[in-house]
Every structure is written in structure tokens, then in C-alpha cells.
Amino acid sequence: EVILALQAHYPERLHNFIASDTGMIFRFLWRIVSTFIDPDTRNRIHIIKGMDAKEKHLKEKISVEEATPWIRQGGMKTRDFDFNEYYMSIPFDHAFDE
């Protein structure tokens, strides 16, 4: 019922979703849950395992210059993520499209 409500109120919101190196339990649950998801949406969700599968799916979406080494082989981004810097740069007082 929740999935149907989300699909009715938020159609075609998902552009692409990639989950990599998920556990066996997640993949098992995904096989069950995915049967209830609209086929168009389901085709945008990719559950991948291993570096070769990551490379195949991500090479057209993320350049090597913008990827970290754990996302793509040869990834050049090595800067650590600073939560405070990121958090403080988000304007919470207005919507993103303003």
C-alpha cells in the first residue's frame, strides 16, 4: 500500500538508483519487494556486486576525476568529506528551486 501511494503521488521521480555490494539478505528482500514496484521504476534500480559491475554501471555516470577510488577504479577524488562544511553550506531557510 505504501509503494502504491508513493508511485501515485511521486511518479517518475527516480532517475537512477545504484546499490553496490549489498548483503545477501538485502538482495533476497529486493527480489520480493521489486515485484510490487512499477516496471519503469524497477528498471531504474540496479543492485550490483563487485568492482567490475560498479565500473560497468558507473563509467557513464561519474567521471574518474569526480569519483573516489572506492567508487570507481582509478578514482581521483581523495578529499575527505567534512560534514560541518557541507551542513553549513546548505540554505535551510528556502526551497531548493527558489
N, C-alpha and C positions, 0 to 999 in steps of 0.2 A: 504494500500500500504506500509506503514511503517513497519507493522508487517511482511508482506511477505518479505520485503527486509532484515529485521533483521534475520528472520528464514533462509533465503538463505545464508547470509554471516556469521552468527554465529550459526550454527546448534549444538544442544546438548550442549550448554554452561551452561545451568541452571541445577544444581544438585538438588536443593530443595529450595523452597521459601515458607515461612510461614508468613502470615499476621494475627495478632491476634487482637481481639477487634476492628475491623474496624467499621465504621459507616454504617448506613443503605444505604446511597447514594452510598458509595463505593461498597457495596455488590450488589446493583442494577446494577451499571455500570459494575461490574465484570461479572455478568450474561450475559450482552450484548457482552462485549469485548471477553469473553472466547470462544464464538462460532467461532471467527476468528483465534484462536490460534491452532496450531497443537496439536492433541490429546496427543502425547507423552509429549510435553511440559506442556500442561494443567494438566496432571496427576501429575506433579511435583509441582504444585502450590496449596497450601492449605490455605483457608480462614477460620479461626477458631474463635470461640467466647466462652468466659468463661474459668475459670481455669481448669475445668475437660478436656475440649478439648485440652488446652495447654499441660496439663500433658500427655495425650494420645499421642500426636504428638511429644513431645519433650523428653520423657523419654529415648528413644533410641539414641537420637542425642546429648543431652547435659547432662552431669552428674550433680548430685546435688552439688558436690564440685565446679564445674565450673559455675554454674548458680546463678544469683542474685535472691532474693526472689520474685521479681515481674515477673520473667520468669518461674520459677518452684517452686512449694510448697516445702518448706524446703531448698531452695537455700542458699548456704553458702557464696557466694561472696558478700562482703559488702563494698569493697573498692570503693571509688568514682572515677569516670572517670576524668582524668586530660588531657584535650585537648592538652595543651602545651607539656606535656611529650610525648604523643602519636605522635603529629605532628613532634616534633623534632627528634623522633627516626626513621622516615621514610626516607630512602635514595632516594631523588628525582632525583639524577643525573645519575641513571641507571635503567634498567628494572628489574622487579621482578625476572625474570628467569636467570639473569646473575650471 
